[in-house]
């Protein structure tokens, strides 16, 4: 719609008020035609960490840290049996800086006193705050920036009920009917039974009367059981039966790694099993040292070491001189590290890539974001132990720092920042990462934005870092170093099976051999990915480092011992 006015005619025919009225009408019509098309910035809000009272791992091989999935926006926690799920206190809840925290009002014990921002500890919020919530069902939290992000938090309670009775062969607990059936050696006198432990109320609960003080279990025995937070107790019934089909050695299972295996099984309480093994085509048996066999109640774990990769073994378990049936397992392959020698390189324009032309990429670098502007951050060099080596160099990228890096995974640009994926498919069990390196440390002279206390590193010697991790996560780890939504690798993530790292600021002028051992946190989980990361500046993800720091890497290999 167009508007035209003869301002001379308007001036002659109407007074000032008429003119002002026309102007206001015009402005109103025009303003209604203007759209507010200025987009709001996208600031994703995440739960970074969370802790609650009584927090623990899902099992003895798992980390107690919350399991956070930023893709599905879910948090999963496990707690012990000493806390009340319906009245659980959150002790810390870190979220994206600047985001508003909106808790589920139906789950809060006192919604008006629940914090509206993230908090690192209870000491960081007012004393009048109340962070108790009912987690008997999953709870939602809304994190608000320019958009709303809804997160779902699930808390699972582990009720640790342990039973240990002399010469027990097995037991069954039915929580629905509150009954326990215990099987013992047929020769055991059930009128004089030695009960060592029977915590039916969990680790922190109570049982009355004391099961260890009762001897006669020839008929059903009733107990009053109460968990630690419950006001009233519940009646449980315990039955003890002779195990007519009991054998000296129960069923077992084995988890084989590359050079070691773990055998788990059941045994009569009070008995010590003897575990023997040998290669499947051999007849001379090896005995697992007693120090490598642990017994708890009626279960045992034996660790077999010094095995050969990709080899079939047989094993048997004996109790009181009587051997059980032979069973088998096959160890995993000793998978070598692809291009660990750093011999294979190719060039795409100005960009150097650590893989041969036409091959799939195993190693990634940040060169795609730097090669055309400040040169490669990682490049091949003849200054090596043998053949070629990788040279990682920290450079001034004009508006920020660029640290030399190499890692198993992929790199892409997210604006002026990096979007990385750590991890390559892998299913073996190395014991360490061995390599040769040398290093030149420069003084840290560049500091990125929003780095908190790390700003104090300016003026100190730069340091390099190399780490290796094995993960059973279903996908590679997404890494973002944009200060607004920074997401870095967490070595304490619950999916990390094994981890090792080395950090140093010492300048080394000639190649030095380094071996980084892998510490296994679980010996019953198979990796899906291997993650190896090296950087000439440890805090390069924060754009912190010393321009001129250089790290040379050569002859990297996985060790299987």
SULNORZI-V603356 format. One record per run of one state. SS is the DSSP state (alpha for helix, beta for strand, coil for the rest). FROM is the first residue (numbers start at 1). LEN is the number of residues. Records with the same first field share a line. If there is no record, write none. Layout:
SS=FROM-LEN / FROM-LEN
//
This chain:
coil=1-6 / 14-2 / 33-14 / 53-2 / 57-10 / 70-4 / 80-5 / 96-4 / 104-4 / 109-2 / 114-5 / 120-2 / 125-7 / 134-5 / 145-3 / 158-5 / 166-2 / 175-4 / 185-10 / 199-7 / 209-2 / 214-7 / 227-7 / 243-9 / 257-4 / 267-7 / 280-6 / 288-2 / 297-2 / 305-7 / 320-2 / 324-3 / 331-15 / 349-2 / 354-9 / 365-2 / 370-8 / 382-7 / 394-1 / 397-4 / 403-2 / 415-2 / 423-1 / 426-6 / 441-2 / 444-2 / 447-5 / 458-3 / 462-2 / 472-5 / 481-6 / 488-8 / 505-3 / 518-1 / 521-8 / 536-4 / 543-2 / 546-4 / 560-2
alpha=7-7 / 16-17 / 85-3 / 111-3 / 122-3 / 211-3 / 290-3 / 367-3 / 452-6 / 540-3
beta=47-6 / 55-2 / 67-3 / 74-6 / 88-8 / 100-4 / 108-1 / 119-1 / 132-2 / 139-6 / 148-10 / 163-3 / 168-7 / 179-6 / 195-4 / 206-3 / 221-6 / 234-9 / 252-5 / 261-6 / 274-6 / 286-2 / 293-4 / 299-6 / 312-8 / 322-2 / 327-4 / 346-3 / 351-3 / 363-2 / 378-4 / 389-5 / 395-2 / 401-2 / 405-10 / 417-6 / 424-2 / 432-9 / 443-1 / 446-1 / 461-1 / 464-8 / 477-4 / 487-1 / 496-9 / 508-10 / 519-2 / 529-7 / 545-1 / 550-10
//
